[in-house]
Amino acid sequence: RKIKACHIRNYSIFLKEIDGQFFLFSYFEYAGQNIKLDMQKTASDPETQRWWKETDPCQQPLSDAQEKGEIWSGMTEVFHTD
């Protein structure tokens, strides 16, 4: 419910094995007006915090995310069509 309340749509997480290592890739579309505020709302939600407490230890961030104290690395969209 919190994801939808914070204007996140079409959210998917994919798992891919590459050279014996597993990687998660996520995709979502943001339909709100203030992503920073909505992400803060998500982060302050007790149920989301509980979920992150369970799942964050299962994730090993790539070096670019780790350097920023984050878990997920950003990616640049290089092609899109509707």
C-alpha beads as a LAMMPS data file, in Angstrom:
LAMMPS data file: protein, C-alpha beads

82 atoms
81 bonds

1 atom types
1 bond types

-500.0 500.0 xlo xhi
-500.0 500.0 ylo yhi
-500.0 500.0 zlo zhi

Masses

1 110.0

Atoms # bond

1 1 1 0.000 0.000 0.000
2 1 1 2.811 2.416 0.819
3 1 1 4.384 1.948 -2.616
4 1 1 1.125 2.912 -4.302
5 1 1 0.485 5.763 -1.846
6 1 1 3.890 7.212 -2.768
7 1 1 3.040 7.232 -6.480
8 1 1 5.148 4.233 -7.518
9 1 1 3.637 2.333 -10.434
10 1 1 4.656 -0.608 -12.597
11 1 1 7.229 -1.763 -10.030
12 1 1 9.157 -4.955 -10.748
13 1 1 12.267 -6.638 -9.358
14 1 1 14.177 -9.085 -11.526
15 1 1 16.800 -11.687 -10.600
16 1 1 19.622 -12.487 -13.020
17 1 1 22.589 -14.819 -12.615
18 1 1 25.751 -13.475 -14.276
19 1 1 28.989 -15.444 -14.082
20 1 1 27.790 -17.361 -11.028
21 1 1 26.664 -14.258 -9.141
22 1 1 23.057 -13.233 -8.637
23 1 1 21.973 -9.649 -9.304
24 1 1 18.685 -7.902 -8.580
25 1 1 17.424 -5.276 -10.999
26 1 1 14.407 -3.153 -10.186
27 1 1 12.218 -0.964 -12.332
28 1 1 9.428 1.412 -11.413
29 1 1 7.615 4.387 -12.806
30 1 1 7.061 7.427 -10.631
31 1 1 3.762 9.253 -11.146
32 1 1 3.947 11.888 -8.401
33 1 1 5.202 15.453 -8.172
34 1 1 7.952 15.212 -5.534
35 1 1 9.961 11.971 -5.597
36 1 1 12.276 13.082 -2.777
37 1 1 9.323 13.671 -0.433
38 1 1 7.600 10.436 -1.446
39 1 1 10.802 8.430 -0.901
40 1 1 11.101 10.028 2.559
41 1 1 7.509 8.955 3.292
42 1 1 8.346 5.436 2.207
43 1 1 11.492 5.355 4.356
44 1 1 9.617 6.599 7.450
45 1 1 6.887 3.946 7.169
46 1 1 7.198 1.363 9.994
47 1 1 6.122 -1.553 7.787
48 1 1 8.641 -0.576 5.110
49 1 1 11.355 -0.284 7.763
50 1 1 10.456 -3.759 9.027
51 1 1 10.681 -5.145 5.478
52 1 1 14.023 -3.454 4.839
53 1 1 15.381 -4.839 8.126
54 1 1 14.560 -8.340 6.861
55 1 1 15.726 -7.921 3.255
56 1 1 18.660 -5.469 3.343
57 1 1 21.099 -7.995 4.891
58 1 1 20.367 -10.312 1.941
59 1 1 21.625 -7.744 -0.544
60 1 1 25.241 -6.953 -1.336
61 1 1 25.537 -3.539 -2.967
62 1 1 27.790 -2.915 -5.926
63 1 1 30.771 -0.668 -5.189
64 1 1 29.175 2.541 -6.561
65 1 1 26.193 2.168 -4.234
66 1 1 28.323 1.055 -1.313
67 1 1 30.457 4.199 -1.625
68 1 1 27.275 6.256 -1.118
69 1 1 26.017 4.091 1.758
70 1 1 23.206 2.748 -0.417
71 1 1 22.106 -0.716 -1.476
72 1 1 20.805 -0.113 -4.995
73 1 1 22.849 1.275 -7.886
74 1 1 21.199 3.636 -10.322
75 1 1 21.107 2.816 -14.020
76 1 1 20.743 5.065 -17.040
77 1 1 17.941 4.359 -19.477
78 1 1 19.445 4.161 -22.959
79 1 1 16.335 3.274 -24.960
80 1 1 12.575 3.497 -24.492
81 1 1 9.542 3.081 -26.705
82 1 1 5.804 2.987 -26.008

Bonds

1 1 1 2
2 1 2 3
3 1 3 4
4 1 4 5
5 1 5 6
6 1 6 7
7 1 7 8
8 1 8 9
9 1 9 10
10 1 10 11
11 1 11 12
12 1 12 13
13 1 13 14
14 1 14 15
15 1 15 16
16 1 16 17
17 1 17 18
18 1 18 19
19 1 19 20
20 1 20 21
21 1 21 22
22 1 22 23
23 1 23 24
24 1 24 25
25 1 25 26
26 1 26 27
27 1 27 28
28 1 28 29
29 1 29 30
30 1 30 31
31 1 31 32
32 1 32 33
33 1 33 34
34 1 34 35
35 1 35 36
36 1 36 37
37 1 37 38
38 1 38 39
39 1 39 40
40 1 40 41
41 1 41 42
42 1 42 43
43 1 43 44
44 1 44 45
45 1 45 46
46 1 46 47
47 1 47 48
48 1 48 49
49 1 49 50
50 1 50 51
51 1 51 52
52 1 52 53
53 1 53 54
54 1 54 55
55 1 55 56
56 1 56 57
57 1 57 58
58 1 58 59
59 1 59 60
60 1 60 61
61 1 61 62
62 1 62 63
63 1 63 64
64 1 64 65
65 1 65 66
66 1 66 67
67 1 67 68
68 1 68 69
69 1 69 70
70 1 70 71
71 1 71 72
72 1 72 73
73 1 73 74
74 1 74 75
75 1 75 76
76 1 76 77
77 1 77 78
78 1 78 79
79 1 79 80
80 1 80 81
81 1 81 82
